[in-house]
Amino acid sequence: MDIAKFISMFDAVGSFSELKDSLDSLVHAIEAEGDFKACFVQMSFKSLEVPLIFLHNRFPIEWQYVYNKKRYHSIDPSWSHARKSLLPFFWSDLRHLSDIETSMVEDAKRHGLCSGVLIPFHGRSGYSLLWIMSALEHSQVKDQLELFKQETYAILPHIFEATSQIALSGLPILTKRESECLYWAAEGRNTEAIGRRLFVSPSTVEKHITHAVTKLDAMNRSHAIRIARDLGLLMAREDTFSYSIRTD
């Protein structure tokens, strides 16, 4: 697989159709290596209640139907593992499964998904997961799965960023002061402390935070902080930090 080519391709993505075409090209390259199927899912959070889900699924149609009908997404062990881990893992590495999780794994095997590698990625606005599955047992395809793990682990951050740019287009734009005030509020500073740090009055701090709450369509200051953090909008000028330097 030409890693540099795919990285350049996803870095140049500017629309949903281009993203889909780029994912198609990647999946075709994976499938060209043998009996493999791939699925890419990304969860982007403008809201915890209604996350934006982008799905590019090349798994067998029959399995997609069963997966949705039986609501396997709510008990899929690969999802729970991916939410907690930053490292790729093999389907065969899943351990200590409950009876219902074991039943789901067995059901997947009956639909031609017997082994695979799963590559998670956590970013500023959510997380994603790329499945590459095979109808063959792990021992038969372990070398190719190991190669996929290394190659796609390098590409996935670029897919994530391309998907985020499209899924979260139209993000609110905070001014530097609004972002700074929210940042220090997130650090636990009250209005007076933020004002002293930024050399502005407490009323000015309140004004900036109120504007940020409105722009982010938040319920209150705490809600605005959570939204801004998840969307990567919190920032502060370096010269407003206090450093603690340790020398041994």
PADOBA-404722 format. One record per residue (C-alpha): residue number from 1; residue in one letter; x, y, z. Coordinates in steps of 0.5 Angstrom, whole numbers, plus 2048, in hexadecimal, padded with zeros to 3 digits. Each point is the difference from the previous one (the first is absolute). Example, Ala and Ser with C-alpha at 12.3 -4.5 7.8 and 13.67 -1.06 7.14 Angstrom:
BEGIN
<atom num="1" residu="A" x="819" y="7F7" z="810"/>
<atom num="2" residu="S" x="802" y="807" z="7FE"/>
This chain:
BEGIN
<atom num="1" residu="M" x="800" y="800" z="800"/>
<atom num="2" residu="D" x="803" y="807" z="7FE"/>
<atom num="3" residu="I" x="7FF" y="803" z="807"/>
<atom num="4" residu="A" x="803" y="807" z="7FD"/>
<atom num="5" residu="K" x="7FB" y="800" z="7FB"/>
<atom num="6" residu="F" x="7FA" y="7FF" z="804"/>
<atom num="7" residu="I" x="802" y="805" z="805"/>
<atom num="8" residu="S" x="801" y="805" z="7FB"/>
<atom num="9" residu="M" x="7F9" y="7FE" z="7FD"/>
<atom num="10" residu="F" x="7FC" y="801" z="807"/>
<atom num="11" residu="D" x="804" y="807" z="801"/>
<atom num="12" residu="A" x="7FD" y="803" z="7FA"/>
<atom num="13" residu="V" x="7F9" y="7FE" z="801"/>
<atom num="14" residu="G" x="7FB" y="806" z="800"/>
<atom num="15" residu="S" x="7F9" y="7FD" z="800"/>
<atom num="16" residu="F" x="7FC" y="7FA" z="802"/>
<atom num="17" residu="S" x="800" y="7FD" z="7F9"/>
<atom num="18" residu="E" x="808" y="800" z="800"/>
<atom num="19" residu="L" x="800" y="7FD" z="806"/>
<atom num="20" residu="K" x="7FC" y="7FA" z="7FE"/>
<atom num="21" residu="D" x="804" y="7FF" z="7FA"/>
<atom num="22" residu="S" x="807" y="800" z="804"/>
<atom num="23" residu="L" x="7FD" y="7FB" z="805"/>
<atom num="24" residu="D" x="7FD" y="7FC" z="7FA"/>
<atom num="25" residu="S" x="808" y="800" z="7FD"/>
<atom num="26" residu="L" x="802" y="7FE" z="807"/>
<atom num="27" residu="V" x="7FB" y="7FA" z="801"/>
<atom num="28" residu="H" x="802" y="7FE" z="7F9"/>
<atom num="29" residu="A" x="807" y="800" z="801"/>
<atom num="30" residu="I" x="7FF" y="7FB" z="806"/>
<atom num="31" residu="E" x="7FB" y="7FC" z="7FD"/>
<atom num="32" residu="A" x="805" y="7FF" z="7FA"/>
<atom num="33" residu="E" x="805" y="7FC" z="805"/>
<atom num="34" residu="G" x="7FB" y="7FA" z="801"/>
<atom num="35" residu="D" x="7F9" y="7FF" z="803"/>
<atom num="36" residu="F" x="800" y="806" z="805"/>
<atom num="37" residu="K" x="7FA" y="805" z="801"/>
<atom num="38" residu="A" x="800" y="806" z="804"/>
<atom num="39" residu="C" x="7FC" y="805" z="804"/>
<atom num="40" residu="F" x="802" y="807" z="802"/>
<atom num="41" residu="V" x="7FB" y="804" z="805"/>
<atom num="42" residu="Q" x="802" y="807" z="803"/>
<atom num="43" residu="M" x="7FC" y="803" z="806"/>
<atom num="44" residu="S" x="800" y="807" z="800"/>
<atom num="45" residu="F" x="7FD" y="804" z="806"/>
<atom num="46" residu="K" x="7FD" y="807" z="7FF"/>
<atom num="47" residu="S" x="7FB" y="7FD" z="805"/>
<atom num="48" residu="L" x="801" y="7FA" z="805"/>
<atom num="49" residu="E" x="7F8" y="7FF" z="7FF"/>
<atom num="50" residu="V" x="801" y="800" z="7F8"/>
<atom num="51" residu="P" x="807" y="7FE" z="7FE"/>
<atom num="52" residu="L" x="801" y="800" z="7F8"/>
<atom num="53" residu="I" x="802" y="7F9" z="7FE"/>
<atom num="54" residu="F" x="803" y="7FF" z="7F9"/>
<atom num="55" residu="L" x="800" y="7F9" z="7FE"/>
<atom num="56" residu="H" x="804" y="7FD" z="7FA"/>
<atom num="57" residu="N" x="7FE" y="7F8" z="800"/>
<atom num="58" residu="R" x="802" y="7FB" z="7FB"/>
<atom num="59" residu="F" x="7FE" y="7FA" z="805"/>
<atom num="60" residu="P" x="7FB" y="7FB" z="7FD"/>
<atom num="61" residu="I" x="7F9" y="803" z="7FF"/>
<atom num="62" residu="E" x="7FD" y="7FA" z="804"/>
<atom num="63" residu="W" x="805" y="802" z="806"/>
<atom num="64" residu="Q" x="7FE" y="807" z="800"/>
<atom num="65" residu="Y" x="7F9" y="7FE" z="800"/>
<atom num="66" residu="V" x="801" y="7FB" z="806"/>
<atom num="67" residu="Y" x="804" y="805" z="804"/>
<atom num="68" residu="N" x="7FB" y="806" z="7FF"/>
<atom num="69" residu="K" x="7FA" y="7FB" z="802"/>
<atom num="70" residu="K" x="803" y="7FD" z="806"/>
<atom num="71" residu="R" x="803" y="807" z="802"/>
<atom num="72" residu="Y" x="807" y="7FD" z="801"/>
<atom num="73" residu="H" x="803" y="807" z="800"/>
<atom num="74" residu="S" x="7FE" y="800" z="807"/>
<atom num="75" residu="I" x="804" y="7FA" z="802"/>
<atom num="76" residu="D" x="805" y="800" z="7FB"/>
<atom num="77" residu="P" x="807" y="7FF" z="804"/>
<atom num="78" residu="S" x="804" y="803" z="7FB"/>
<atom num="79" residu="W" x="7FD" y="806" z="801"/>
<atom num="80" residu="S" x="801" y="800" z="807"/>
<atom num="81" residu="H" x="807" y="7FE" z="7FF"/>
<atom num="82" residu="A" x="801" y="806" z="7FB"/>
<atom num="83" residu="R" x="7FD" y="805" z="805"/>
<atom num="84" residu="K" x="805" y="7FE" z="805"/>
<atom num="85" residu="S" x="806" y="7FF" z="7FC"/>
<atom num="86" residu="L" x="805" y="804" z="7FB"/>
<atom num="87" residu="L" x="803" y="7FA" z="7FD"/>
<atom num="88" residu="P" x="7FE" y="7FB" z="7FB"/>
<atom num="89" residu="F" x="7FE" y="7F9" z="802"/>
<atom num="90" residu="F" x="7FE" y="7F9" z="7FD"/>
<atom num="91" residu="W" x="7F9" y="7FE" z="800"/>
<atom num="92" residu="S" x="803" y="7F9" z="803"/>
<atom num="93" residu="D" x="803" y="804" z="806"/>
<atom num="94" residu="L" x="7F9" y="802" z="803"/>
<atom num="95" residu="R" x="7FF" y="7FC" z="806"/>
<atom num="96" residu="H" x="7FC" y="7FF" z="806"/>
<atom num="97" residu="L" x="7FA" y="801" z="7FC"/>
<atom num="98" residu="S" x="7F9" y="800" z="803"/>
<atom num="99" residu="D" x="7FB" y="7FA" z="7FD"/>
<atom num="100" residu="I" x="7FC" y="805" z="7FC"/>
<atom num="101" residu="E" x="807" y="803" z="7FD"/>
<atom num="102" residu="T" x="802" y="7F9" z="7FE"/>
<atom num="103" residu="S" x="7FA" y="7FF" z="7FD"/>
<atom num="104" residu="M" x="801" y="806" z="7FB"/>
<atom num="105" residu="V" x="807" y="7FE" z="7FF"/>
<atom num="106" residu="E" x="7FD" y="7F9" z="7FE"/>
<atom num="107" residu="D" x="7FB" y="803" z="7FC"/>
<atom num="108" residu="A" x="805" y="804" z="7FC"/>
<atom num="109" residu="K" x="804" y="7FA" z="7FE"/>
<atom num="110" residu="R" x="7FA" y="7FD" z="7FD"/>
<atom num="111" residu="H" x="800" y="806" z="7FC"/>
<atom num="112" residu="G" x="807" y="7FF" z="7FD"/>
<atom num="113" residu="L" x="803" y="805" z="805"/>
<atom num="114" residu="C" x="805" y="7FB" z="804"/>
<atom num="115" residu="S" x="806" y="804" z="802"/>
<atom num="116" residu="G" x="802" y="807" z="7FF"/>
<atom num="117" residu="V" x="804" y="806" z="802"/>
<atom num="118" residu="L" x="7FD" y="807" z="803"/>
<atom num="119" residu="I" x="803" y="806" z="800"/>
<atom num="120" residu="P" x="7FD" y="806" z="805"/>
<atom num="121" residu="F" x="802" y="807" z="800"/>
<atom num="122" residu="H" x="7FE" y="805" z="805"/>
<atom num="123" residu="G" x="800" y="808" z="7FD"/>
<atom num="124" residu="R" x="7FE" y="806" z="803"/>
<atom num="125" residu="S" x="7F9" y="800" z="7FE"/>
<atom num="126" residu="G" x="7FE" y="7F8" z="801"/>
<atom num="127" residu="Y" x="803" y="7FA" z="7FE"/>
<atom num="128" residu="S" x="800" y="7FB" z="7FA"/>
<atom num="129" residu="L" x="801" y="7F8" z="7FF"/>
<atom num="130" residu="L" x="802" y="7FD" z="7FA"/>
<atom num="131" residu="W" x="7FF" y="7F8" z="7FF"/>
<atom num="132" residu="I" x="803" y="7FC" z="7FB"/>
<atom num="133" residu="M" x="7FD" y="7F9" z="801"/>
<atom num="134" residu="S" x="802" y="7F9" z="7FC"/>
<atom num="135" residu="A" x="7FC" y="7FA" z="7FF"/>
<atom num="136" residu="L" x="806" y="7FC" z="802"/>
<atom num="137" residu="E" x="802" y="7FE" z="807"/>
<atom num="138" residu="H" x="806" y="805" z="803"/>
<atom num="139" residu="S" x="805" y="7FB" z="7FF"/>
<atom num="140" residu="Q" x="7FF" y="800" z="7F8"/>
<atom num="141" residu="V" x="801" y="807" z="7FF"/>
<atom num="142" residu="K" x="803" y="803" z="806"/>
<atom num="143" residu="D" x="806" y="802" z="7FC"/>
<atom num="144" residu="Q" x="7FC" y="804" z="7FC"/>
<atom num="145" residu="L" x="7FC" y="803" z="806"/>
<atom num="146" residu="E" x="806" y="802" z="803"/>
<atom num="147" residu="L" x="802" y="804" z="7FA"/>
<atom num="148" residu="F" x="7F9" y="803" z="7FF"/>
<atom num="149" residu="K" x="801" y="802" z="808"/>
<atom num="150" residu="Q" x="806" y="804" z="7FE"/>
<atom num="151" residu="E" x="7FE" y="803" z="7FA"/>
<atom num="152" residu="T" x="7F9" y="802" z="802"/>
<atom num="153" residu="Y" x="803" y="803" z="806"/>
<atom num="154" residu="A" x="804" y="805" z="7FD"/>
<atom num="155" residu="I" x="7FA" y="802" z="7FB"/>
<atom num="156" residu="L" x="7FA" y="800" z="805"/>
<atom num="157" residu="P" x="802" y="807" z="803"/>
<atom num="158" residu="H" x="7FF" y="803" z="7F9"/>
<atom num="159" residu="I" x="7FA" y="7FD" z="7FF"/>
<atom num="160" residu="F" x="7FD" y="802" z="807"/>
<atom num="161" residu="E" x="802" y="807" z="7FF"/>
<atom num="162" residu="A" x="7FD" y="800" z="7F9"/>
<atom num="163" residu="T" x="7FA" y="7FE" z="802"/>
<atom num="164" residu="S" x="800" y="805" z="806"/>
<atom num="165" residu="Q" x="801" y="805" z="7FC"/>
<atom num="166" residu="I" x="7F9" y="7FE" z="7FC"/>
<atom num="167" residu="A" x="7FC" y="7FE" z="805"/>
<atom num="168" residu="L" x="801" y="806" z="805"/>
<atom num="169" residu="S" x="800" y="805" z="7FA"/>
<atom num="170" residu="G" x="7FD" y="807" z="802"/>
<atom num="171" residu="L" x="803" y="7FF" z="807"/>
<atom num="172" residu="P" x="7FF" y="807" z="804"/>
<atom num="173" residu="I" x="806" y="804" z="800"/>
<atom num="174" residu="L" x="802" y="803" z="807"/>
<atom num="175" residu="T" x="804" y="806" z="801"/>
<atom num="176" residu="K" x="807" y="7FF" z="803"/>
<atom num="177" residu="R" x="7FD" y="804" z="806"/>
<atom num="178" residu="E" x="7FA" y="7FB" z="801"/>
<atom num="179" residu="S" x="805" y="7FA" z="7FF"/>
<atom num="180" residu="E" x="805" y="802" z="805"/>
<atom num="181" residu="C" x="7FA" y="802" z="805"/>
<atom num="182" residu="L" x="7FD" y="7F9" z="7FF"/>
<atom num="183" residu="Y" x="807" y="7FD" z="801"/>
<atom num="184" residu="W" x="801" y="803" z="806"/>
<atom num="185" residu="A" x="7F9" y="7FE" z="803"/>
<atom num="186" residu="A" x="801" y="7F9" z="7FE"/>
<atom num="187" residu="E" x="807" y="800" z="804"/>
<atom num="188" residu="G" x="7FB" y="802" z="806"/>
<atom num="189" residu="R" x="802" y="808" z="800"/>
<atom num="190" residu="N" x="7FA" y="804" z="802"/>
<atom num="191" residu="T" x="7FE" y="807" z="7FD"/>
<atom num="192" residu="E" x="805" y="804" z="804"/>
<atom num="193" residu="A" x="806" y="7FB" z="7FF"/>
<atom num="194" residu="I" x="7FF" y="800" z="7F9"/>
<atom num="195" residu="G" x="800" y="808" z="7FF"/>
<atom num="196" residu="R" x="806" y="800" z="804"/>
<atom num="197" residu="R" x="804" y="7FB" z="7FC"/>
<atom num="198" residu="L" x="7FD" y="804" z="7F9"/>
<atom num="199" residu="F" x="801" y="807" z="803"/>
<atom num="200" residu="V" x="7F8" y="801" z="7FF"/>
<atom num="201" residu="S" x="7FB" y="802" z="805"/>
<atom num="202" residu="P" x="7FB" y="7FA" z="802"/>
<atom num="203" residu="S" x="7FA" y="803" z="7FD"/>
<atom num="204" residu="T" x="804" y="800" z="7F9"/>
<atom num="205" residu="V" x="801" y="7F8" z="802"/>
<atom num="206" residu="E" x="7F9" y="7FF" z="801"/>
<atom num="207" residu="K" x="7FE" y="804" z="7F9"/>
<atom num="208" residu="H" x="805" y="7FB" z="7FC"/>
<atom num="209" residu="I" x="7FE" y="7FA" z="804"/>
<atom num="210" residu="T" x="7F8" y="802" z="7FF"/>
<atom num="211" residu="H" x="802" y="801" z="7F8"/>
<atom num="212" residu="A" x="803" y="7F9" z="800"/>
<atom num="213" residu="V" x="7FA" y="7FD" z="803"/>
<atom num="214" residu="T" x="7FC" y="803" z="7FB"/>
<atom num="215" residu="K" x="804" y="7FE" z="7FA"/>
<atom num="216" residu="L" x="801" y="7F9" z="802"/>
<atom num="217" residu="D" x="7F8" y="7FF" z="801"/>
<atom num="218" residu="A" x="802" y="7FE" z="808"/>
<atom num="219" residu="M" x="7FB" y="800" z="806"/>
<atom num="220" residu="N" x="806" y="803" z="804"/>
<atom num="221" residu="R" x="807" y="801" z="802"/>
<atom num="222" residu="S" x="801" y="7F9" z="801"/>
<atom num="223" residu="H" x="7FD" y="7FD" z="7FA"/>
<atom num="224" residu="A" x="804" y="805" z="7FC"/>
<atom num="225" residu="I" x="806" y="7FE" z="803"/>
<atom num="226" residu="R" x="7FF" y="7F9" z="7FE"/>
<atom num="227" residu="I" x="7FE" y="801" z="7F9"/>
<atom num="228" residu="A" x="806" y="805" z="7FF"/>
<atom num="229" residu="R" x="804" y="7FA" z="802"/>
<atom num="230" residu="D" x="7FD" y="7FB" z="7FC"/>
<atom num="231" residu="L" x="801" y="804" z="7FA"/>
<atom num="232" residu="G" x="807" y="802" z="801"/>
<atom num="233" residu="L" x="7FE" y="808" z="801"/>
<atom num="234" residu="L" x="803" y="801" z="807"/>
<atom num="235" residu="M" x="807" y="803" z="800"/>
<atom num="236" residu="A" x="804" y="805" z="804"/>
<atom num="237" residu="R" x="806" y="805" z="7FE"/>
<atom num="238" residu="E" x="807" y="7FD" z="802"/>
<atom num="239" residu="D" x="802" y="806" z="804"/>
<atom num="240" residu="T" x="7FA" y="7FF" z="804"/>
<atom num="241" residu="F" x="802" y="7FA" z="803"/>
<atom num="242" residu="S" x="804" y="7FF" z="807"/>
<atom num="243" residu="Y" x="806" y="7FB" z="7FF"/>
<atom num="244" residu="S" x="803" y="7FB" z="805"/>
<atom num="245" residu="I" x="807" y="7FE" z="7FE"/>
<atom num="246" residu="R" x="803" y="7FA" z="804"/>
<atom num="247" residu="T" x="807" y="7FF" z="800"/>
<atom num="248" residu="D" x="804" y="7FA" z="803"/>
